[in-house]
Amino acid sequence: MQDADKVFLEYVVKALVDNPNDVKLDRTVDEMGVLISLTVNPADMGKIIGRMGNTAKAIRTLLRIIGMKNNARVNLKINEPEGGMRPEPRSTNEGIATKTVDQAMEDLKGI
C-alpha cells in the first residue's frame, strides 16, 4: 500500500481537530521523497502544532517511521492559514522612545 503514510496522517489529524471535514492532504512524490502538505481549519492550527511544536514533531517522527518501512523519505509540510498569527520579527529598538539630548533635558526641567 503506497499511500499508507497519507492514510495514517489523515486518521491522526482528523482525530485531533474539531473540524475534521476541513482537513486536506496533498501527497507528492519526487526524487527527494514524499511530501505531504497538510491544510486544516485555522482554528485547529494550535492542536496540530501543539505546545512548543511537540505534536507536529511527534507526527513527523511517526511519518518518517512509516516511510522507512516503505523505503521512502516522508516529510510533512503544515500549510499556514491566510492571515496567520505569526509574530513580526522584533527590531532591537522596539518600544524604546528615541529623543534628542535637548528633548531629554527639557523633560528633566519639567520635573
C-alpha positions in Angstrom: 0.0 0.0 0.0 1.8 3.1 -1.3 -0.5 5.7 0.5 -0.1 4.2 4.0 1.5 7.4 5.1 -1.4 9.6 3.8 -4.0 7.3 5.3 -2.2 7.3 8.7 -1.8 11.1 8.7 -5.4 11.6 7.8 -6.6 9.3 10.6 -4.4 11.0 13.2 -5.1 14.6 12.2 -8.9 14.1 12.0 -8.8 12.6 15.5 -7.1 15.7 16.8 -9.0 18.5 15.3 -12.5 19.9 15.9 -13.3 20.4 12.2 -12.3 17.1 10.5 -14.1 18.0 7.3 -11.7 20.9 6.7 -8.6 18.6 6.7 -7.0 18.5 3.3 -3.9 16.4 2.4 -1.8 16.6 -0.8 0.8 13.9 -1.4 3.5 14.4 -3.9 6.4 12.2 -4.8 9.7 13.3 -6.4 13.4 12.4 -6.3 13.7 13.8 -2.8 11.0 11.5 -1.4 7.4 12.0 -0.4 6.0 15.4 0.6 2.6 15.6 2.3 1.1 19.0 2.6 -1.5 19.4 5.3 -4.1 22.1 5.5 -6.5 22.4 8.4 -9.1 24.9 9.6 -7.2 28.0 11.1 -9.0 27.3 14.5 -7.4 23.9 14.6 -3.8 25.0 13.9 -2.8 25.0 17.5 -4.0 21.4 18.0 -1.8 20.2 15.1 1.3 22.2 16.1 0.9 21.6 19.8 2.8 23.3 22.7 6.3 24.3 21.5 5.7 22.3 18.3 5.7 18.9 20.1 2.6 17.5 18.5 3.9 18.4 15.0 7.3 16.9 15.8 5.7 13.6 17.0 3.6 13.4 13.9 6.6 13.9 11.7 8.6 11.3 13.6 5.8 8.7 13.1 5.6 9.6 9.4 9.3 9.0 9.0 9.0 5.6 10.6 6.2 4.7 8.2 8.4 6.0 5.4 11.4 3.8 6.5 9.1 0.8 6.4 8.3 1.6 2.8 11.8 2.7 1.8 10.8 6.3 1.3 11.7 9.6 3.0 8.4 11.2 4.1 8.2 14.9 5.0 5.2 16.9 6.3 4.5 20.5 5.4 1.8 22.2 7.5 0.4 25.0 5.4 -0.1 28.2 7.3 -3.6 29.7 7.0 -4.2 33.0 5.3 -4.0 35.9 7.8 -1.9 33.7 10.1 -0.9 35.0 13.6 2.8 34.6 13.1 4.5 37.4 15.1 6.5 40.0 13.2 10.3 40.0 13.8 11.1 42.4 16.5 13.6 45.2 16.0 16.3 45.8 18.6 14.9 49.3 19.4 11.3 48.4 19.6 9.5 50.1 22.5 12.4 52.4 23.2 11.5 56.1 22.7 14.3 57.9 21.0 14.8 61.5 21.9 17.4 64.1 21.3 19.5 65.3 24.1 17.7 68.7 24.0 14.3 66.9 24.3 15.5 64.9 27.3 16.9 68.0 29.0 13.5 69.8 28.5 11.7 66.8 30.1 14.1 66.9 33.1 13.5 70.7 33.6 9.8 70.0 33.9 10.3 67.7 36.9 
